[in-house]
Amino acid sequence: MSRLVVISNRVAVPSKDASANQGGLAVALLSALRERGGIWFGWSGETTEHFTGEIHRAEGDGVTTATIDLEEQDIDEYYNGFANRTLWPLFHYRIDLTEFERDFEGGYKRVNARFADTVRPLIGDDDLVWVHDYHLIPLGARLRERGVTNRLGFFLHTPWPPSRLLVSLPSHKRLVEALFAYDVIGFHTEDWLDSFHRYVVDMMGGTFDEDGCVVVGSRRVRAIVAPIGIDTAEFEAAAVSPEARFTMERMQMSSTGRSLMVGVDRLDYSKGLRERFLGYERFLHNHPDRRGLVYLLQVAPPSREKVNTYQEIRADLDALSGRINGEYADMDWVPIRYVNQGYPRPQLAGIYRAARVALVTPLRDGMNLVAKEYVAAQDPQDPGVLILSSFAGAAAQMTDAVLVNPYSAEELADAIDQALSMPRDERRRRWQALIAGVRREDVFWWCDLFLGELAAVKVPVTG
């Protein structure tokens, strides 16, 4: 079995209890690295005055990590700049928030070259190399330039935007051409894959060969749909752990006689938090008899705090939640509990299990694993209801959720009413269908699917 080299912007530090503190992607990649052997390479999250390429190695629980420090300018231009102020909003259909700066792209190119220079000596002749996400799209091409002939895979964890949006990026063609250095590219949904195919055919004259690979000139790549899952068994176990039970009881004690609705999201404009609050407000307006009988716990830890857009989001949500609470709260009830911090996975599992409804309503999302975690945490005898945005990648798999258009306050208000009124038999029927998919297509299934495609590549790209 070939060794695995994982490359991503940030690296999860391995530990014997990683699943308690790491997200689903980290759990899967750490498991794959333990099984195959290999190394996980990326940015340490730390800065250095001058880039040296010095590698910080760590060993733990059968996994090796290798990280590098970046200069402050690298972080400003590559991470805060091109990755999160150009590609992130553009890939989430927010061209109004997209910033096009040459300095940003220069930093993006520079850091991808630095990654390639530093990781190149760590790659053995027969290693499988798996690059992750929009931060590192050009990395495969930079590795090819440095003589890497290994099988290279790339997975995009965000949506792929329609061509009419992507062409607004001055370097759009160069960015897509870089993807043809890889052997296999993975997307979460058919929609994102179709958008990629349409761009390649319409803008680059691409065709498809007899194996279904996309061909441009002499270069070919296999693009596949591989929807990521969660470590379902681990999360189901976490939901009945002592810590989860304590959290669930704590939530129930603080909300006696009231139905808990929960939202758990990074503080990001793509998550539709403003629209969620407005939909909930419309529900309270339309159903005065329900006031005092339900409340929303919104967990929203800050992210990318150095980007101005995210500072504006926090200020806007602080004001909006305060206005809604001021208008509708009573002396013994507050409609929104808005919390700007994260919680360990066992505590989250307990919160999910206590919640009668989960609101997972992003405006655009590559997948969204909160939806799957909520389902995995439910009591099979008395499960809650998942309200899910039609614009989340998860909606393609989770059709038994209550699907909504998050832009419509009326539709979201109606979905909340439907979820709170849903009989137990219907809740159980929907949950049983949802959990079957979450168990079947878990994160290890996803990992095996992608790596199986990559390992099957017969002739790696060499140009």
C-alpha positions as CSV (number, residue, x, y, z in Angstrom):
1,M,0.0,0.0,0.0
2,S,1.3,3.4,-1.0
3,R,2.2,5.9,1.7
4,L,0.0,9.0,2.0
5,V,1.2,12.6,2.0
6,V,-1.6,15.0,3.0
7,I,-1.1,18.7,2.3
8,S,-3.5,21.4,3.6
9,N,-3.4,25.0,4.8
10,R,-3.5,24.0,8.5
11,V,-2.6,20.7,10.1
12,A,-4.4,18.9,12.9
13,V,-2.0,17.9,15.8
14,P,-2.5,14.2,16.4
15,S,-3.4,12.9,19.8
16,K,-4.7,9.7,21.4
17,D,-8.1,11.4,21.8
18,A,-8.2,13.4,18.6
19,S,-11.8,12.8,17.9
20,A,-12.8,14.7,21.0
21,N,-11.1,17.9,19.8
22,Q,-10.8,17.6,16.1
23,G,-13.3,18.1,13.3
24,G,-14.6,15.3,11.1
25,L,-12.1,16.0,8.3
26,A,-9.1,15.9,10.7
27,V,-10.4,12.6,12.2
28,A,-10.6,11.0,8.7
29,L,-7.3,12.2,7.5
30,L,-5.5,11.1,10.7
31,S,-7.1,7.7,10.4
32,A,-6.0,7.4,6.8
33,L,-2.5,8.4,7.7
34,R,-2.4,5.8,10.5
35,E,-3.6,3.1,8.2
36,R,-1.3,3.9,5.3
37,G,1.6,5.6,7.0
38,G,2.8,9.0,5.8
39,I,2.9,12.6,6.8
40,W,0.6,15.7,7.1
41,F,2.2,18.9,5.9
42,G,1.0,22.5,6.2
43,W,1.2,25.9,7.9
44,S,1.8,25.9,11.6
45,G,-0.4,29.0,12.2
46,E,2.7,30.8,13.5
47,T,4.7,33.7,12.0
48,T,8.4,34.2,11.5
49,E,10.3,37.4,10.6
50,H,12.0,35.7,7.7
51,F,10.8,32.6,5.9
52,T,13.4,29.8,6.2
53,G,11.6,26.7,5.2
54,E,12.4,25.1,8.6
55,I,10.1,22.1,9.2
56,H,8.7,21.5,12.6
57,R,8.0,17.8,13.0
58,A,5.7,16.1,15.5
59,E,4.9,12.5,16.1
60,G,1.8,11.2,17.9
61,D,-0.5,8.2,17.8
62,G,1.1,6.8,14.7
63,V,1.0,10.0,12.7
64,T,3.7,12.4,11.6
65,T,3.1,16.1,11.0
66,A,5.4,18.6,9.4
67,T,4.6,22.4,9.6
68,I,6.3,25.6,8.5
69,D,6.0,29.2,9.8
70,L,5.0,32.0,7.4
71,E,6.0,35.6,7.2
72,E,3.4,38.2,8.3
73,Q,3.2,39.4,4.7
74,D,2.5,35.9,3.5
75,I,-0.4,35.6,5.9
76,D,-1.8,39.0,5.0
77,E,-1.6,38.4,1.2
78,Y,-2.1,34.6,0.9
79,Y,-4.4,33.7,3.8
80,N,-6.3,36.9,4.8
81,G,-6.0,38.2,1.2
82,F,-6.4,35.9,-1.8
83,A,-7.7,32.9,0.0
84,N,-10.3,34.6,2.2
85,R,-11.0,38.0,0.6
86,T,-10.9,36.8,-3.0
87,L,-11.5,33.0,-3.5
88,W,-13.8,32.4,-0.5
89,P,-16.4,35.0,-1.3
90,L,-16.2,34.3,-5.0
91,F,-16.6,30.5,-4.5
92,H,-19.6,31.2,-2.3
93,Y,-21.3,33.4,-5.0
94,R,-20.6,36.7,-3.1
95,I,-19.0,38.6,-5.9
96,D,-20.1,41.8,-4.1
97,L,-17.6,41.0,-1.3
98,T,-14.8,39.7,-3.5
99,E,-11.6,41.8,-3.6
100,F,-9.3,41.7,-6.5
101,E,-5.8,42.8,-5.6
102,R,-2.6,42.0,-7.4
103,D,-0.7,41.8,-4.1
104,F,-3.1,39.2,-2.8
105,E,-2.5,37.0,-5.8
106,G,1.3,37.5,-5.6
107,G,1.2,36.3,-2.0
108,Y,-0.9,33.3,-3.0
109,K,1.6,32.3,-5.7
110,R,4.5,32.8,-3.3
111,V,3.2,30.7,-0.5
112,N,2.2,27.9,-2.9
113,A,5.7,27.9,-4.2
114,R,7.1,27.9,-0.7
115,F,4.9,24.9,0.2
116,A,6.2,23.1,-2.9
117,D,9.8,23.8,-2.2
118,T,9.5,22.6,1.4
119,V,7.4,19.6,1.0
120,R,9.2,18.3,-2.1
121,P,12.0,16.5,-0.2
122,L,9.4,14.7,2.0
123,I,7.6,13.0,-0.9
124,G,8.8,9.4,-1.7
125,D,8.7,7.8,-5.1
126,D,5.5,5.8,-4.6
127,D,3.6,8.2,-2.2
128,L,0.0,9.3,-2.9
129,V,-0.2,13.1,-2.5
130,W,-3.5,14.5,-1.5
131,V,-3.9,18.3,-1.5
132,H,-6.9,20.0,0.2
133,D,-8.9,23.1,-0.6
134,Y,-8.9,26.5,-2.3
135,H,-5.8,27.7,-0.4
136,L,-3.6,25.4,-2.4
137,I,-5.1,25.0,-5.9
138,P,-1.7,25.8,-7.7
139,L,0.3,23.5,-5.5
140,G,0.0,20.5,-7.8
141,A,1.4,22.5,-10.7
142,R,4.3,23.8,-8.6
143,L,5.1,20.2,-7.5
144,R,5.1,19.0,-11.1
145,E,7.6,21.8,-12.0
146,R,9.8,20.4,-9.3
147,G,9.8,17.0,-10.8
148,V,7.1,15.3,-8.8
149,T,5.6,12.5,-10.9
150,N,3.5,10.9,-8.2
151,R,-0.2,10.5,-8.3
152,L,-1.6,13.8,-7.1
153,G,-5.1,14.3,-5.9
154,F,-7.0,17.5,-5.0
155,F,-10.2,18.0,-3.0
156,L,-12.3,21.2,-3.0
157,H,-14.3,21.6,0.2
158,T,-16.2,24.7,-1.0
159,P,-18.6,25.1,-3.9
160,W,-17.3,25.6,-7.4
161,P,-18.9,28.8,-8.8
162,P,-20.7,29.1,-12.1
163,S,-18.6,30.3,-15.0
164,R,-20.4,33.7,-15.1
165,L,-19.0,34.4,-11.7
166,L,-15.6,32.7,-12.0
167,V,-14.7,34.8,-15.0
168,S,-14.7,37.9,-12.9
169,L,-11.4,36.7,-11.4
170,P,-8.7,38.2,-13.6
171,S,-6.6,35.0,-13.3
172,H,-9.5,32.6,-13.6
173,K,-8.1,30.6,-16.6
174,R,-4.7,30.3,-15.0
175,L,-6.3,29.0,-11.8
176,V,-8.3,26.3,-13.6
177,E,-5.3,25.3,-15.8
178,A,-3.4,24.6,-12.6
179,L,-5.9,21.9,-11.6
180,F,-4.9,19.9,-14.6
181,A,-1.6,19.1,-12.8
182,Y,-3.7,16.7,-10.6
183,D,-4.8,13.2,-11.5
184,V,-8.1,13.3,-9.6
185,I,-10.2,16.2,-8.4
186,G,-13.0,15.8,-5.9
187,F,-16.2,17.8,-5.4
188,H,-18.9,17.3,-2.8
189,T,-21.9,17.4,-5.2
190,E,-22.9,17.0,-8.9
191,D,-23.7,20.7,-9.0
192,W,-20.2,21.7,-8.2
193,L,-18.8,19.1,-10.6
194,D,-21.2,20.3,-13.4
195,S,-20.0,23.9,-12.9
196,F,-16.4,22.8,-13.2
197,H,-17.2,20.8,-16.3
198,R,-19.1,23.6,-17.9
199,Y,-16.2,26.0,-17.4
200,V,-13.7,23.6,-18.9
201,V,-15.8,22.9,-21.9
202,D,-17.0,26.5,-22.6
203,M,-13.9,28.5,-21.6
204,M,-11.0,26.0,-22.4
205,G,-12.4,23.9,-25.2
206,G,-12.3,20.8,-23.0
207,T,-13.6,17.4,-24.0
208,F,-14.3,14.0,-22.4
209,D,-12.4,10.8,-23.2
210,E,-13.8,7.3,-23.2
211,D,-13.0,6.9,-19.5
212,G,-14.9,10.1,-18.6
213,C,-11.9,12.1,-17.8
214,V,-11.8,15.8,-18.8
215,V,-9.2,16.6,-21.5
216,V,-7.6,19.9,-22.4
217,G,-4.9,19.6,-25.0
218,S,-2.5,16.9,-23.8
219,R,-3.7,17.1,-20.2
220,R,-6.4,15.0,-18.6
221,V,-7.9,14.8,-15.1
222,R,-10.6,12.7,-13.5
223,A,-13.2,14.8,-11.7
224,I,-15.5,13.0,-9.3
225,V,-18.3,13.5,-6.8
226,A,-17.2,12.4,-3.4
227,P,-19.4,13.9,-0.6
228,I,-17.6,14.0,2.7
229,G,-19.2,12.5,5.8
230,I,-18.6,12.4,9.5
231,D,-17.2,9.8,11.8
232,T,-20.8,8.6,12.5
233,A,-20.0,5.9,15.0
234,E,-17.8,8.2,17.0
235,F,-20.4,10.9,17.1
236,E,-23.2,8.5,18.0
237,A,-21.1,7.3,20.9
238,A,-20.3,10.9,21.9
239,A,-24.0,11.7,22.1
240,V,-24.5,9.1,24.9
241,S,-21.3,9.9,26.8
242,P,-21.4,11.2,30.3
243,E,-20.3,14.7,29.2
244,A,-23.0,14.8,26.5
245,R,-25.6,13.6,29.0
246,F,-24.6,16.2,31.5
247,T,-24.8,18.9,28.8
248,M,-28.2,17.7,27.6
249,E,-29.6,17.7,31.2
250,R,-28.2,21.2,31.7
251,M,-29.9,22.4,28.6
252,Q,-33.2,20.7,29.6
253,M,-33.0,22.2,33.1
254,S,-32.5,25.7,31.7
255,S,-35.4,25.4,29.2
256,T,-38.2,23.6,31.2
257,G,-41.3,23.5,29.1
258,R,-39.7,25.1,26.1
259,S,-38.5,23.6,22.8
260,L,-34.8,24.2,22.0
261,M,-33.7,25.1,18.5
262,V,-30.0,25.1,17.7
263,G,-27.7,26.6,15.1
264,V,-24.0,25.9,15.1
265,D,-21.9,27.8,12.6
266,R,-18.6,29.7,12.2
267,L,-19.2,33.4,12.1
268,D,-19.3,33.7,8.3
269,Y,-21.6,35.5,5.8
270,S,-22.0,32.2,3.9
271,K,-23.8,30.6,6.8
272,G,-26.9,32.8,6.5
273,L,-27.1,33.8,10.1
274,R,-28.7,37.2,9.5
275,E,-31.4,35.5,7.3
276,R,-31.9,32.8,10.0
277,F,-32.5,35.4,12.7
278,L,-35.0,37.3,10.4
279,G,-36.8,34.0,9.6
280,Y,-37.1,33.2,13.3
281,E,-38.3,36.8,14.0
282,R,-41.0,36.2,11.3
283,F,-42.0,33.0,13.1
284,L,-42.4,34.9,16.4
285,H,-44.4,37.5,14.6
286,N,-46.7,35.0,12.9
287,H,-47.2,32.8,15.9
288,P,-47.6,34.9,19.0
289,D,-49.0,31.8,20.8
290,R,-45.6,30.1,20.5
291,R,-43.7,32.9,22.2
292,G,-42.2,31.8,25.4
293,L,-42.5,28.1,24.3
294,V,-39.4,28.0,22.1
295,Y,-35.9,29.6,22.0
296,L,-32.9,29.5,19.6
297,L,-29.4,28.8,20.8
298,Q,-27.0,30.1,18.2
299,V,-23.4,29.1,18.6
300,A,-21.2,31.1,16.4
301,P,-17.5,31.1,17.2
302,P,-15.6,34.0,15.4
303,S,-13.4,33.2,12.4
304,R,-11.0,35.3,10.3
305,E,-11.2,38.2,12.7
306,K,-8.6,40.2,10.8
307,V,-10.8,40.4,7.8
308,N,-13.1,43.5,7.9
309,T,-16.1,41.7,6.5
310,Y,-16.2,39.4,9.5
311,Q,-16.0,42.2,11.9
312,E,-19.0,43.7,10.2
313,I,-20.9,40.4,10.4
314,R,-20.3,40.2,14.2
315,A,-21.5,43.8,14.7
316,D,-24.6,43.2,12.6
317,L,-25.6,40.0,14.4
318,D,-25.0,41.6,17.8
319,A,-27.4,44.4,16.9
320,L,-30.0,42.1,15.2
321,S,-30.1,39.6,18.1
322,G,-30.3,42.5,20.6
323,R,-33.2,44.1,18.6
324,I,-35.2,40.8,18.4
325,N,-34.6,40.0,22.1
326,G,-35.6,43.6,23.0
327,E,-38.8,43.4,21.0
328,Y,-40.0,39.9,22.0
329,A,-38.4,38.9,25.3
330,D,-40.3,38.6,28.5
331,M,-39.1,38.7,32.1
332,D,-38.5,34.9,32.2
333,W,-37.7,34.2,28.5
334,V,-35.3,35.4,25.9
335,P,-35.9,34.2,22.3
336,I,-32.3,34.1,21.2
337,R,-29.2,33.0,23.1
338,Y,-26.4,34.1,21.0
339,V,-23.0,32.7,22.0
340,N,-19.6,33.6,20.3
341,Q,-17.6,30.6,21.4
342,G,-17.1,27.0,20.4
343,Y,-17.6,23.8,22.4
344,P,-15.9,20.4,22.5
345,R,-17.5,17.7,20.4
346,P,-19.1,15.8,23.3
347,Q,-20.7,19.0,24.6
348,L,-22.0,19.8,21.1
349,A,-23.4,16.3,20.8
350,G,-25.3,16.9,24.1
351,I,-26.7,20.2,22.8
352,Y,-27.8,18.6,19.5
353,R,-29.5,15.7,21.4
354,A,-31.4,18.2,23.5
355,A,-32.6,20.3,20.6
356,R,-36.0,19.6,19.1
357,V,-34.9,21.4,15.9
358,A,-31.6,22.2,14.2
359,L,-31.4,25.2,11.8
360,V,-28.7,24.5,9.2
361,T,-29.5,27.3,6.7
362,P,-26.4,28.5,4.9
363,L,-26.8,30.7,1.8
364,R,-24.2,28.5,0.1
365,D,-22.1,25.7,1.5
366,G,-19.8,23.0,0.0
367,M,-21.3,20.4,2.3
368,N,-22.0,21.2,5.9
369,L,-21.2,18.6,8.5
370,V,-23.3,20.1,11.3
371,A,-26.4,18.7,9.6
372,K,-24.9,15.2,9.7
373,E,-23.7,15.6,13.3
374,Y,-27.1,16.7,14.4
375,V,-28.7,13.6,12.9
376,A,-26.1,11.3,14.4
377,A,-26.7,12.8,17.9
378,Q,-30.5,12.2,18.0
379,D,-32.4,9.8,20.3
380,P,-33.8,7.1,18.0
381,Q,-37.0,7.0,19.9
382,D,-37.7,10.7,20.0
383,P,-35.5,12.4,17.4
384,G,-35.5,16.1,16.5
385,V,-36.1,17.7,13.1
386,L,-33.4,19.0,10.7
387,I,-34.2,22.1,8.8
388,L,-31.7,22.3,6.0
389,S,-30.9,24.9,3.3
390,S,-31.5,23.7,-0.2
391,F,-28.2,25.5,-1.1
392,A,-26.0,23.4,1.2
393,G,-24.2,20.5,-0.4
394,A,-25.7,18.2,2.2
395,A,-29.1,18.8,0.8
396,A,-28.3,16.5,-2.2
397,Q,-27.9,13.5,0.2
398,M,-30.3,14.6,3.0
399,T,-33.6,14.9,1.2
400,D,-35.7,13.8,4.2
401,A,-34.8,16.9,6.1
402,V,-37.2,19.9,5.9
403,L,-35.6,21.7,3.0
404,V,-35.9,25.5,2.8
405,N,-34.8,28.6,0.9
406,P,-32.9,30.5,3.5
407,Y,-33.4,33.8,1.7
408,S,-37.2,33.6,2.4
409,A,-38.1,34.6,5.9
410,E,-41.7,33.4,5.4
411,E,-40.5,30.0,4.2
412,L,-38.1,29.6,7.1
413,A,-40.9,30.7,9.5
414,D,-43.2,28.0,8.0
415,A,-40.5,25.4,8.3
416,I,-39.9,26.2,12.0
417,D,-43.7,25.8,12.6
418,Q,-43.7,22.5,10.6
419,A,-40.8,21.1,12.6
420,L,-42.2,22.1,16.0
421,S,-45.6,20.6,15.1
422,M,-44.3,17.4,13.5
423,P,-45.7,14.2,15.0
424,R,-43.2,11.7,16.5
425,D,-44.0,9.1,13.9
426,E,-43.0,11.4,11.1
427,R,-39.9,12.6,13.0
428,R,-38.8,9.0,13.4
429,R,-39.5,8.2,9.7
430,R,-37.4,11.1,8.5
431,W,-34.6,10.5,11.0
432,Q,-34.3,6.8,10.1
433,A,-33.9,7.7,6.4
434,L,-31.3,10.4,7.3
435,I,-29.3,8.3,9.7
436,A,-29.1,5.4,7.3
437,G,-27.3,7.7,4.8
438,V,-25.1,9.3,7.4
439,R,-23.9,5.9,8.6
440,R,-23.5,4.5,5.1
441,E,-21.6,7.4,3.6
442,D,-19.4,8.4,6.5
443,V,-16.0,10.1,6.5
444,F,-14.1,6.8,6.1
445,W,-16.3,5.9,3.1
446,W,-15.4,9.3,1.6
447,C,-11.7,8.8,2.3
448,D,-11.7,5.3,0.7
449,L,-13.7,6.5,-2.3
450,F,-11.3,9.3,-3.2
451,L,-8.0,7.5,-2.4
452,G,-9.3,4.4,-4.3
453,E,-9.8,6.6,-7.4
454,L,-6.3,8.1,-6.9
455,A,-4.6,4.8,-6.4
456,A,-6.2,3.5,-9.6
457,V,-4.5,6.1,-11.8
458,K,-2.3,4.2,-14.2
459,V,-0.1,6.8,-15.6
460,P,0.6,9.9,-13.5
461,V,0.7,13.3,-15.1
462,T,4.3,14.3,-16.0
463,G,4.0,17.7,-17.6
